[in-house]
Amino acid sequence: MTIAATPVKLDSEALTLKSTSLWQITWHRLFRRKSSIVGMIILAILVTIALTAQWIAPYSPTLSMLDTKPPQDIQKRSSPCIYLLGCPQDQPQHIMGTDGNMRDEFSRMLYGARLSLMIGLSTVSFAIIIGTILGALAGYFGGWIDNLIMRVMDVLLAFPSLLLAIAIVTVLGPGLINALLAIGIVSIPAYARVMRASVLSVREMDFVSATRSLGGNTYEILFKCILPNALTPLIVQGTLGIASAILDAAALSFLGLGAQPPTPEWGSMLGAERNQVFTAPHLVFYPGLAIMLTVLSFNLIGDGLRDALDPRLVHVSS
């Protein structure tokens, strides 16, 4: 009796990526998602604008046109004027018009990209560092240390993040630095809880027990064995947190508690011209669109990273 060999169908992805690292596999899966690619393209454009703003901006973002041109040559809240689209040559060219202080809106939008990205990255970096330390200590030691840290985090989470940020800025005083500090503080509990949950699962694994049985001290076990293997959830949380930080900073600036004039920040630009939505809608539309695209890009990338780093999900292109 002859038994025919049954061909085994191998996973092409496993064959292709079997010799690659985890991060190479993650990037491969991330680039298979169309939504992630769209998010990375938008983010790449924003980063390019932020890095080259000083060269492509036609005017100073903080200098009023009254300081460089006669009053009769410039109009307050003028409509966009582009020569290629038929704008008269005798009028000064302003691609997005001018604001209520006769400053070039296009130049302020370009510099606003730099400030918004800086806000998101700096606040999330601060929150991740503090939250990682607190969450790791709570998850590893447990006991009263865990209870103390987590109860403080629960108190912070009991307040709406934006309202708590407003309260902190009110105490510290309005300003961009204080706004960044407030947003960072209210973001810490989310990262601390994620890190604690990750540490609780990793600390029971065999390689941690082996390190402990070989005489590894607390520093080696926590910072060399557990933390490197517990950071994956923070990557996704941090990517999504950047979008939230940018929105919170824009909201604080809109209320006059964040970046102060004449700093070119999209939220403050919206707040300054919020009453001109019908008379000069372009002054509200452009900053709002920029905030939306920035938040959308980070959300798309965060969703893609979540799926790429989760081995339980079926990775299909979408």
C-alpha positions, 0 to 999 in steps of 0.5 A: 500500500502506497501512501501519497505524500500530502503537500504542505502549504507553508505560510509565504510570509513566514518563509519570507520573514523567518530570518528577519527581526521583529522590527523588520517583520513589523515594518513589512506588515505596516507597509501592507496596510494602505491606511498606514501608508496614507498616514505616513505620507501625510506625516512625511509631508508635515515633517518636511514642511516643519523642517523647511519652513524657514526657507519656504515661508515668504514672510515672517510668521510673527511680523505684521505687514505694516512693519514692511509695507505701506498701509495702503498696500495691505488689507486686514484679513485679506482673501488669498491672492495667488498670481497663478490663479489670476490675482492682479499683479498690483496686489501683494501675493498671500497664498492664504491671505492675511490675518487680523494683525496683517500677518501672512497666514501661509507663513504662520501655517508653515511654522505652526507645523513645526510647533505642533509636531514639537508639542506632540513629541515632547509631551508624549516623550515626557509622559512615556518616561515618567509613566514607564518608570511608575508602571514598571515599579508598580508592576514589578514590586507590587504590594504597597508600592503598586497600590500607592502608585495606581491609586494616584493614577486613578485619581488623575484618571478620575478627571477629564484630561482637558479639564485637568490640564486647564486647571494645571495651566490656570495654577501655573499661568498661561504659556506654551511651556506650562501647557506642555507640562500640563498635557504631559502630566495628564497623559502619565496615567495612561502610560503607567497603566499600560506599562504595569499590565505589560510588566505583570505579564512579562515578569512571570515568563521563564527567561525572567525566572532563569535570570532571577535564579542565576542571581540577577539583581533587581536592576538587571531583571527589571531594566534589562530583562522585563522592560525591553520586552514590555515596551511594545504596547507603549509604542502604539499608545505613544503614537496615538497619544501624540495625536491627543496631545496635539488636540489638547494643546490646540484646545488650550491655545484656543482658550488662550491658555497655551501658546501666546500671540504672536506665536504661530500655533494652529490652536491659537490661530483658530481662537484668534479668528473664531469670530470671523468664520463667516466674514473670513472663513479661510482663517479658520479653515486652514488651521482646522484642516491642518490639525485634522490632517496631523491627528489623522496621520498619527491615528492611522499610523497608530492603528497600523502599528497596533495590528502589525505588533499584535501576533493574534491578528490576521495581517491582511492588506486593507 
